[in-house]
Amino acid sequence: MQRILFVIALAFTSMASAAPSESGSDVAKQWLGRMAQALNQHNFELSLVQMQRDQIRPMRYYHGVLDGEQIAFLENLNGPIKSAARVGRKVVFLEQDAQPYSVQSARIPDLFPGAFAGGLLQLEGNYSFVAGGRNRVAGRSAQLIRIVSADQYRYQYRVWLDVESALPLRVDLVDPDNALLEQLLVVETHVFKQPLPILAEIKAQPWPEVVLAPVSQTDHPWRFGWLPEGFEVKHYDQHLLLGLNEPVEYLSLTDGLSNFSVYIGLVGRVSLPKSITAGNGLSLTSSVHGEYEVVVVGKMPVEALNNIAENIYPQKPE
């Protein structure tokens, strides 16, 4: 009888191990979908710190939905007053001893990448999504999701999501060698049923009108001989460089998560460094092509930006 029971138990064990299960990628995508929903729909408050190799910046972030419109407020807690308010697709920058100004944007910059709130799952191919283990962050159980680049030309993310709310509690930006470049770490989180009163006050404020950016053109006179897979030009214009009053051509490129900017102008009197990388992973590289100087800036590996700067050419006339 014991032998029969053992055989039956062994059969059930084999059936269980052979049953289909969700892959780590499927689990990761489900978590990332929950994160996007939480960042867009939840009413919450986060106290967090941004840590780079040379500085620590404490911040507080509020988010809510009033009358179907997203309202948010980010304030820096140390140093001169510096904050940003968002009402729908308008972001207002508030700085000490400066007049507030507004720009059109769906996200407050310098916090979570914009793709975290939508569109991240469409980047599969250039990035893969992997579910890791669980840890404790800000006193809460958190699920690790890794966003892994398909090549060495862009950085990667490690994201810990609140198991209950799916809000990001920790975001690490790491280079291809897994060295930490930047970290956003939540130290306290609160989720509310109703938006906080401060958000209603922000919505009611008569903020300045949006500052219009230079008009983007659909065509541009430059050809990229090399780009990492998935990058596309999202903006092109010609304007005067702020502070130097020199004309430049400007291109902005993105793969949906990583971004970089290209500035093209006549060779100046001030020589620029060939390449430089800051502690937070922001890189700059320059290259001279005859009478033109190309400067590429972005939070990407400097080798990638250098390849881009070295391989940009005028479009050949048809």
TAURQUI-V692971 format. One line per field, one symbol per residue. ss: DSSP state (H for helix, E for strand, C for the rest). psi: psi as a letter, one per 20 degrees, with the letter a starting at -180 (. if undefined). burial: b if it has 16 or more other C-alpha atoms within 10 Angstrom, else e. A space follows every 50 residues. Layout:
BEGIN
ss->???
psi->???
burial->???
END
This chain:
BEGIN
ss->CHHHHHHHHHHHHHHHHHCCCCCHHHHHHHHHHHHHHHHHHCEEEEEEEE EECCEEEEEEEEEEEECCEEEEEEEECCCCCEEEEEECCEEEEEECCCCC EEEECCCCCCCCCHHHHCCHHHHECCEEEEEEEEEEECCEEEEEEEEEEC CCCCCEEEEEEECCCCCEEEEEEECCCCCEEEEEEEEEEEEECCCCHHHH HHHHCCCCCECCCCCCCCCCCEEECCCCCCCEEEEEEEEEECCCCEEEEE EEEECCCCEEEEEEEECCCCCCCCEEECCCCCEEEEEEECCEEEEEEECC CHHHHHHHHHCEEECCCC
psi->ghgghggghhghgggghiqqqprhgggghgghghgggghhhqorppprqp prhjqpoprppqqropkjpppqppppiqaqporpqpodkppppoqpkqpq qqqpqiqprkcqqhihjpihiijpgiqqpppbaqrppkjqpqppppopqi ajjrrrqppppphgijqphpoppqrijkppgqppopipqppqhqqqhhhh gghiqmqqqpppqqppqhqqkqpohpqqpipqpipprprppphikppqpp ppqqjhgqqqqppprqprhppqqgqqprhjipqpqqqpndiqppppprmr phhghghghilpqqppq.
burial->eeeeeeeeeeeeeeeeeeeeeeeeeebbbebbbbbbbbbbbbbbbbbbbb bbeeeeebbbbbbbbbeeebbbbbbbeeeeeebbbbbbebbbbbeeeeee bbbbbebbeeeebbbbbbebbeeeebbbbbbbeeeebbebebbbbbbbbe ebbbbbbbbbbbbebbbbbbbbbbbeeeebbbbbbbbebeeeeebbeebe ebbeeebeeeeeeeeeeeebeeeeeebbeebeeebbbbeeeeeeeeebbb bbbebbbbbbbbbbbbbeeeebeebebeebbbbbbbbbeeeebbbbbbbb bbebbbbbbbbbeeeeee
END
